[in-house]
Amino acid sequence: MRKYEFTFYSVNSENYAKPITVLVIEPDNLTPNTGIMHFTHGWGGNRFQHLDKMEYSVEKYNLICISTEYRQSGYDFDAITGVGAYRPYDASFYQVFDVLNAFREVARLYPKINRQRFFHYGGSQGGHIALLSSIFAPDTFAFVYSSSALVELTPEIVKWTGRDFMKHELSIRDVIQHAENIKCPLILEHGTADETVPCKHAEKLEARLNELGKKFGIKYYEGGRHNMQPAISKLDSYKTRAEDYLIHSKNKSVDDFVKGNIISINCVTLTLEINWSQKSDSVDLFKWL
């Protein structure tokens, strides 16, 4: 396998775009069936957080595995340690665009990849971002794997951010509220002893997905904390639960990026409109109406 990094520019403001670094690991031999899988780190983490799963998956499942150093966290926060996050913190809005734009940029570098094999794994805030990515780009993924994820900004999580949110800002970060827009299968998991992101996040999402008749699988690890231990390691859970999906899952739709889809998401007081025909750094990539 070959490992490298590159930087691209993601949507930010009219004054300047945001430089974003992506870690890429590719298999030795690319084939027409080679897909892309994104591994999204958590709040305060960095692009190397899921390196074990990335290196495990590259050759075994014929995947280009990528991880994005999204803004305000990890090395973007502290270039020496790669740990920590800014306050005030955006909490999974611009970060979703950073991740999805990285997906677009990597796919552009590999024009012959199998676009039906786009997968997304995330843990903690990374799980939140992965779930939201299936809402922001609903025709793109073959499946999304979310581990120990927060699914909404509870009052406690709002306190972590060091800022206030308007109604539409809370809404766009609420997976439960927009779960009806999810089209791909989901893999969910949570430890019952998780004190960082309580298990009630998974339970609320499970109830909503059942209500909507969505396709998903969920596993609760008894006594597992935020990292799922001592019940199991996240790597071992991933190896067990993702394999069938990685081998057999394909997205039957033409993905949002190729089609340049316009996605409208009603957020109580305003509507978010995303235009995937726009470039990664374009200020017209999304707007509030």
C-alpha positions in Angstrom: 0.0 0.0 0.0 1.1 3.6 -0.6 0.5 6.4 1.9 0.5 10.1 1.2 -1.1 13.4 2.1 -2.4 16.4 0.2 -4.1 19.7 1.0 -7.1 21.2 -0.8 -9.3 24.3 -0.1 -12.8 23.9 1.4 -15.7 26.3 1.6 -15.3 28.9 4.3 -16.1 32.6 3.7 -16.0 35.2 0.9 -12.6 36.4 2.1 -10.6 33.1 2.0 -11.1 29.4 1.6 -10.0 26.9 4.4 -7.0 24.7 3.7 -7.8 21.1 4.6 -5.3 18.2 4.8 -6.2 14.6 3.8 -4.4 11.4 4.6 -4.7 8.8 1.8 -3.7 5.1 1.8 -4.2 3.4 -1.6 -3.8 -0.3 -2.5 -0.8 -1.5 -4.5 -3.0 -2.3 -7.5 -6.0 -0.2 -8.5 -8.8 -2.0 -10.3 -12.2 -1.1 -11.8 -13.7 -2.3 -8.5 -11.5 -0.1 -6.2 -13.7 2.1 -4.0 -13.2 4.9 -1.4 -13.8 4.7 2.3 -13.6 7.7 4.6 -12.6 7.4 8.2 -13.7 10.4 10.3 -12.0 11.2 13.6 -13.7 12.5 16.7 -13.8 15.9 18.5 -10.3 16.9 19.3 -8.8 14.0 17.4 -6.8 13.9 14.1 -6.5 12.2 10.8 -4.5 9.3 12.2 -7.1 8.3 14.8 -8.5 5.4 12.7 -5.2 4.4 11.1 -5.6 0.8 12.3 -8.9 0.4 10.4 -7.6 2.1 7.4 -4.5 -0.1 7.0 -6.6 -3.2 7.7 -9.1 -2.3 4.9 -7.0 -1.1 2.0 -5.8 -4.4 0.5 -8.4 -6.6 2.1 -11.4 -4.8 0.6 -9.7 -3.0 -2.4 -10.3 0.5 -1.0 -8.6 3.9 -1.1 -8.9 4.8 2.6 -8.9 8.5 3.5 -9.1 10.6 6.6 -9.7 14.3 6.7 -8.1 16.7 9.2 -11.3 18.8 9.4 -11.2 22.3 10.8 -10.9 23.3 14.4 -9.7 20.0 15.7 -6.5 17.9 16.0 -3.5 19.2 14.1 -5.6 22.1 12.8 -5.9 23.1 16.5 -2.4 22.2 17.7 0.3 21.5 15.0 2.6 19.9 17.5 0.4 17.4 19.5 -2.5 17.0 17.1 -4.9 16.9 20.1 -7.6 19.3 21.1 -10.2 21.6 19.6 -11.0 25.3 19.4 -13.7 27.1 21.4 -16.0 28.3 20.1 -16.5 25.1 18.1 -18.6 24.6 15.1 -19.8 21.1 16.0 -20.4 19.3 12.7 -21.6 21.8 10.1 -18.5 23.1 8.3 -16.8 19.8 9.3 -19.3 17.8 7.2 -18.4 19.9 4.2 -14.7 19.4 4.8 -15.2 15.7 4.8 -17.5 15.5 1.8 -15.3 17.9 -0.1 -12.3 15.7 0.6 -14.3 12.8 -0.8 -14.9 14.8 -4.0 -11.2 15.8 -4.3 -9.9 12.2 -3.8 -12.5 10.9 -6.3 -11.3 13.5 -8.8 -7.7 12.2 -8.4 -8.9 8.7 -9.2 -11.3 9.1 -12.1 -11.5 5.3 -12.8 -12.6 4.2 -9.3 -15.9 2.4 -8.7 -18.2 5.2 -7.5 -20.8 2.7 -6.4 -18.3 1.7 -3.6 -18.2 4.9 -1.5 -18.3 4.1 2.3 -18.0 6.2 5.4 -16.9 5.3 9.0 -16.9 7.7 11.9 -16.6 7.6 15.7 -17.9 10.0 18.3 -18.2 13.4 16.5 -16.9 11.5 13.5 -20.0 9.3 13.7 -22.1 12.4 13.9 -20.4 13.7 10.7 -20.8 10.4 9.0 -24.5 10.3 9.7 -24.9 13.9 8.6 -23.0 13.1 5.4 -25.7 10.7 4.4 -28.2 13.5 4.8 -26.1 16.2 3.0 -25.3 13.8 0.2 -28.1 11.2 0.3 -27.4 9.5 -3.1 -23.7 9.0 -2.5 -22.9 6.2 0.0 -23.3 2.4 -0.2 -23.4 2.4 3.6 -22.4 4.5 6.7 -20.9 3.0 9.9 -21.4 5.2 13.0 -19.7 4.3 16.3 -20.4 5.9 19.7 -21.9 8.9 17.8 -23.7 11.9 19.1 -26.8 12.4 17.0 -27.9 15.9 18.2 -26.6 18.9 20.1 -27.9 18.3 23.6 -27.6 21.2 26.2 -24.5 19.5 27.6 -22.8 19.3 24.1 -23.8 22.9 23.4 -21.8 23.8 26.6 -18.8 22.0 25.2 -18.8 24.2 22.1 -18.5 27.5 24.0 -21.1 29.2 21.8 -24.9 29.5 21.2 -26.9 28.1 18.3 -30.0 29.5 16.6 -32.9 27.1 15.9 -31.8 26.4 12.3 -28.3 25.7 13.4 -29.4 23.1 16.0 -31.7 21.6 13.4 -29.1 21.0 10.7 -27.0 19.2 13.2 -29.9 17.0 14.4 -29.7 13.5 12.7 -33.0 12.4 14.3 -34.9 15.3 12.9 -33.6 14.6 9.3 -33.3 10.8 9.4 -36.1 10.5 6.8 -33.6 11.8 4.3 -31.1 9.0 4.8 -31.2 6.5 1.9 -28.2 4.2 2.5 -27.9 1.3 5.1 -26.5 2.2 8.5 -24.3 0.3 10.9 -24.6 1.6 14.4 -22.9 0.7 17.7 -22.6 2.1 21.2 -21.3 1.1 24.6 -23.8 1.0 27.4 -21.4 2.6 29.8 -20.4 5.4 27.5 -20.1 8.6 29.7 -18.8 10.9 27.0 -21.7 10.4 24.6 -24.4 8.6 26.5 -26.1 5.5 25.0 -29.4 7.4 24.8 -28.1 9.0 21.6 -28.1 5.6 19.9 -31.4 4.6 21.5 -33.2 7.7 20.2 -31.8 7.3 16.7 -32.7 3.6 16.7 -36.3 4.4 17.7 -36.6 7.0 14.9 -35.1 4.7 12.2 -37.5 1.9 13.2 -40.4 4.4 12.9 -39.2 5.4 9.4 -38.6 1.8 8.3 -35.0 2.5 7.5 -32.4 -0.2 6.8 -29.9 -0.4 9.7 -28.2 -2.7 12.2 -27.3 -1.8 15.7 -25.2 -3.4 18.4 -25.0 -2.4 22.1 -21.8 -3.5 23.9 -22.7 -4.2 27.5 -20.3 -2.3 29.8 -18.5 -0.7 26.8 -17.2 2.9 27.3 -16.8 5.5 24.7 -14.0 3.5 23.0 -16.2 0.3 23.4 -13.7 -1.2 25.9 -13.5 -3.4 27.9 -16.3 -5.1 26.0 -14.5 -5.0 22.7 -12.0 -2.9 20.7 -13.4 -0.7 17.9 -11.1 -2.4 15.5 -12.5 -5.9 16.3 -16.1 -4.6 16.2 -15.4 -3.1 12.8 -13.8 -6.3 11.5 -16.8 -8.3 12.5 -19.6 -6.0 11.5 -18.4 -4.2 8.4 -17.1 -7.1 6.3 -20.4 -8.2 4.6 -21.2 -4.6 3.8 -17.7 -3.9 2.4 -17.9 -7.0 0.2 -21.4 -6.8 -1.1 -22.8 -3.2 -0.7 -23.1 -1.0 -3.8 -24.8 2.3 -4.2 -27.2 1.9 -7.1 -27.7 5.7 -7.6 -25.5 8.1 -9.5 -23.8 10.0 -6.6 -24.6 13.6 -5.8 -21.2 14.8 -6.8 -21.4 13.5 -10.4 -25.0 14.7 -10.8 -24.4 18.0 -9.2 -27.5 17.6 -7.1 -29.1 20.4 -5.3 -30.1 19.2 -1.8 -32.7 21.2 0.2 -33.0 20.5 4.0 -35.8 22.3 5.9 -34.4 23.5 9.3 -37.4 24.9 11.2 -36.8 28.6 10.5 -34.6 28.4 7.4 -33.8 26.0 4.6 -30.2 24.8 3.8 -29.6 24.5 0.1 -26.5 22.6 -1.0 -25.4 22.8 -4.7 -23.0 19.9 -5.4 -22.3 21.3 -8.9 -20.1 24.0 -7.2 -16.4 23.6 -6.4 -15.2 22.6 -3.0 -14.0 26.1 -2.1 -17.0 28.0 -3.6 -19.0 30.3 -1.4 -22.0 29.2 -3.5 -21.7 25.5 -2.4 -24.4 26.1 0.2 -26.7 28.9 1.3 -29.5 29.5 3.8 -32.9 30.5 2.4 
